[in-house]
Amino acid sequence: MNIKISQNIKDIVPYPPGKPLEELEREYGITDSIKLASNENPWGPSPHAVEAIQKSLAGLHRYPDGSSHYLTDALAKWLEVDPTEIVLGNGSNEVIEFLVKALVSTGDEVITSHPSFLMYQKFVQIRGGVNKVIPLKDMTHNLDAIIESVTPKTRLIFLDNPNNPCGTFINQKQFSLFVTKLPEEVTLVLDEAYVDFVEPEKRIDIHRYLKDTEGKPSIVSLRTFSKAFGLAGLRVGFGIMSDELADLLHRVRQPFNINLLGQIGALAALADDDHYKLTLDQTIHGRNWLTEEVGKMGCVAYPSQTNFFLIDVKGDATSLYESMLHKGVIVRSMKAYGFPDFIRITVGTQSENIRFIKALRGCRLDLNYA
Ligand SMILES: Cc1ncc(COP(=O)(O)O)c(C=O)c1O
């Protein structure tokens, strides 16, 4: 084999997904393990989505609607935007990919933070763009340093808000000021995968940035059905942006990028207020309970506006992660993200949360952290 491959592709480090339960159970010879590592919805998918999907299975021999008309329309109503201002993706991941494909050419610069969601930098690498990575300051996006690193070659800035893995967020005032300092050639992407968990009065109002964009930077909000809507396995996400930018993104997407079940499931989930509300209420309740319990053991839980948060476990996080795996509890060590004493956990159901606390207490004792 003699594949000719460019250096930017060789340099890509594969994305480290959370360990699947089946793999863990096989490796460790355990059963009944729990996964609190990928910020998924522990209350499952909306039952309405499951029912609608089941009813649609007989239609799988047909291609789906390439414009995802009904889902786009329903989203537009829910978000109070125009359908032309929405672009759907195979997960919001795919909308990130569209943005990079459409806007970044070899040598163009893209600004991201570290740590933040890893996929931004990967797509830029694939495209031969240049990643400029700005360290977080006090676990939050360093907006001043980001502005300073903008050059005439900057095409995109990605801000995950709330930030993954820290759960911190920037508010409307900080955001508005930041936008005024950006040149109009730059597209600013606000990745709001976890926005449903943010208190409504603390959210950024994307509507202000969609119209009258003359002389101003383009602003995009990315959302997903993978978190609060509990449909991570279906892969449906979307971006909200000016119709002009949406038109560009439609040019780089495949014609049937949202599959039939994804369209039907997401549409049903969007109409299921009960499941959505239960998810938000239970997440906030679980987060508060876990924060208190973790504090009782002398660890520090960092405030978060999401369904996950960081915990300073007061000892090596990777050893703790390994030790917890043996008890069938999967979390993430934050060592690779630059926080060697921190783990990140996703809020689970109450029984999962209780199991996590028990395992954390036991493992910290075993490792002499307590
Ligand atoms: C900040 C952030 N953005 C985007 C995504 C991707 O979401 P999706 O499942 O819609 O591709 C994730 C997933 O964990 C995330 O944490």
The ligand as a Tripos MOL2 file, in Angstrom:
@<TRIPOS>MOLECULE
LIG
   16    16     1     0     0
SMALL
NO_CHARGES

@<TRIPOS>ATOM
      1 C1        -20.2610   21.6110   22.9150 C.3       1 LIG1
      2 C2        -20.7890   20.5370   22.0220 C.ar      1 LIG1
      3 N1        -21.1300   20.8560   20.7670 N.ar      1 LIG1
      4 C3        -21.6110   19.9240   19.9110 C.ar      1 LIG1
      5 C4        -21.7700   18.6240   20.3090 C.ar      1 LIG1
      6 C5        -22.2430   17.6130   19.2920 C.3       1 LIG1
      7 O1        -23.5650   17.3740   19.3750 O.3       1 LIG1
      8 P1        -24.3330   16.4910   18.2750 P.3       1 LIG1
      9 O2        -24.6620   15.2390   18.9410 O.co2     1 LIG1
     10 O3        -25.5270   17.3280   17.9300 O.co2     1 LIG1
     11 O4        -23.4320   16.3180   17.0940 O.co2     1 LIG1
     12 C6        -21.4320   18.2380   21.5920 C.ar      1 LIG1
     13 C7        -21.5650   16.8230   21.9940 C.2       1 LIG1
     14 O5        -21.2120   16.3720   23.0340 O.2       1 LIG1
     15 C8        -20.9220   19.2090   22.4760 C.ar      1 LIG1
     16 O6        -20.5570   18.9000   23.7180 O.3       1 LIG1
@<TRIPOS>BOND
     1     1     2 1
     2     2     3 ar
     3     2    15 ar
     4     3     4 ar
     5     4     5 ar
     6     5     6 1
     7     5    12 ar
     8     6     7 1
     9     7     8 1
    10     8     9 2
    11     8    10 1
    12     8    11 1
    13    12    13 1
    14    12    15 ar
    15    13    14 2
    16    15    16 1
@<TRIPOS>SUBSTRUCTURE
     1 LIG1         1 GROUP 0 **** ****
